[in-house]
C-alpha cells in the first residue's frame, strides 16, 4: 500500500513538473521573421549592373489573380544570355556566406521556353 502511494505521488509530481515546464511555452510570443538581407522589387530600373538585354516591360503577377500585387505590376525580363550582377560589398558583407550558413532565396520565375531536358 505504501509503495502504491509513493508511485501515485511520484506520478503526480512528475505531471506537475511537466505542466509547469510547458506553461512558459504556451504563453511565449511567436518568433518574428527576420528582415530580408536584400530585396529587389524591380518597380524601377535595376540599381545593379545588368549584362545583356534586361527590360522592365514584362507582365508581373497582378491583382486580382495574385492578391497583394498591383493591377499594373511589371516584371523583369532577361533575354538569354542576360543577368544582373551584384557587386561585392567587401569582406564580411551581407552576401558573404560560409559552409553551413543558412540561406533562403526566393524568386518568381516564368521561363518562356526551356530547351532540351534541363529543368
C-alpha positions, 0 to 999 in steps of 0.5 A: 500500500505504501509503495502504491502511494509513493508511485501515485505521488511520484506520478503526480509530481512528475505531471506537475513538473511537466505542466509547469515546464510547458506553461512558459511555452504556451504563453511565449510570443511567436518568433518574428521573421527576420528582415530580408538581407536584400530585396529587389522589387524591380518597380524601377530600373535595376540599381545593379549592373545588368549584362545583356538585354534586361527590360522592365516591360514584362507582365508581373503577377497582378491583382486580382489573380495574385492578391497583394500585387498591383493591377499594373505590376511589371516584371523583369525580363532577361533575354538569354544570355542576360543577368544582373550582377551584384557587386561585392560589398567587401569582406564580411558583407551581407552576401558573404556566406560560409559552409553551413550558413543558412540561406533562403532565396526566393524568386518568381520565375516564368521561363518562356521556353526551356530547351532540351531536358534541363529543368 
